[in-house]
Amino acid sequence: MAMTDILSAKDIEAALSSCQAADSFNYKSFFSKVGLKGKSTDQVKKIFGILDQDKSGFIEEDELQLFLKNFSSGARALTDAETKAFMAAGDTDGDGKIGVDEFQALVKA
């Protein structure tokens, strides 16, 4: 499954262009621009499955750092500061990773 099976290529491009500069990534703004906020629970779970590169059932910090590259291979990696802030926002149970329910809550926030 590809991101474009759920999200429009135009929305992905717009969302990525809004955070090209280092330290400009804002997950709430990105989720809104990419069209993820309006998707169903099932669709958000499918996106989570793409982001969970190692299929562990969680998005770990190394996967989160490459978050944008899942939307386009030419996108940049998140900076350490962006990655840590994104993890802190999503990891509500403090286990150092983001589960599917945590991701769902982050998207809908």
N, C-alpha and C positions, 0 to 999 in steps of 0.2 A: 504494500500500500504506500502511496505517495501522499505528501502533504496536499498536493493539488487535487487529490480525490475528494478532499473535504473543504479546502480553502481555495479561493481564487488566486491565480498567479498574480493578478494586478494588485490585490490586497497584500499579498506576501511582499511584492516589490516595494509597495508604498511603506509598509511597516519596517522593512529592512533599511530603506533609504532614510527613515526618520531617526535611525540610531547608528549611523555609519561612524560617527566620531567616537573615539575612546571615551568611556565613562558617560555616554549619553543614553544608555539603555535604561528604560523604565518599563518593567513588566506589565503594569496596568495599561499604559499607553500602547505597548506593543500588542497585547492580547486584544485590545479594542480595535486597533488599526488593521490587524491581520484577520479580523472577523471571528475570532475564537469565542469571544464573549457570548455571541448569539447562537452558538452551536448547542446541540443536544448533549446530554450526559454521555450517551454512547459515542458520539463523534469526538468529544473531548477525551474519552478513554482511548479511542483509536489514535489520536494525536500523541497521547502519553506513551502508547506502545511504540510509536516511531522514535520518540525522544529517549526511551529506555533502551539504549543501544545494546547493552549486554543481556537484556531480557531478565533482569534480576527481580523485576517488580517494583523497582525504585529508580529514581533519577539521582545518581550520586554527583558529587561536586565536579568530577572530571567530565561527566556527561553534560552537566549544566554549563560548564565553561564553553562547550562547543554547541550550545543551544541554537544559536542563530544559523550555524552551518547545516542544521537539519532542514532549514527552510530554503537555503541556497548554498551550494558548495563554495561559492565565491564570497560568502559573508565572513565577517571577522569573528574571531573568538571573543568572548566576554573578557574584560579585564578581571584581575583578581578581586578588586573592590566590587565590581558589578556582580561577579559570581557569588561572593560572600553575602552581599545584600539580598540577592535573589534567593539564596539558600535560607537565609534568616527569615525572609518573608514567608517562604513556603513550608519550611520544616517546623510545623507546629508542635510536634511531639519531642523534638530535641534529639532525634536519633542520627542526625547528620546526613539525612537523605530525604527525598520527597517521594511519598507514596502516591498512589493514584487518587485517593480521597483528598490528600493535601493539595495535589495539583488541581483537582476539580475546584476546590475552595479558592485557590489562588486565581484561577481563571475567572471565576464568578465574582471575585472581590471588587 
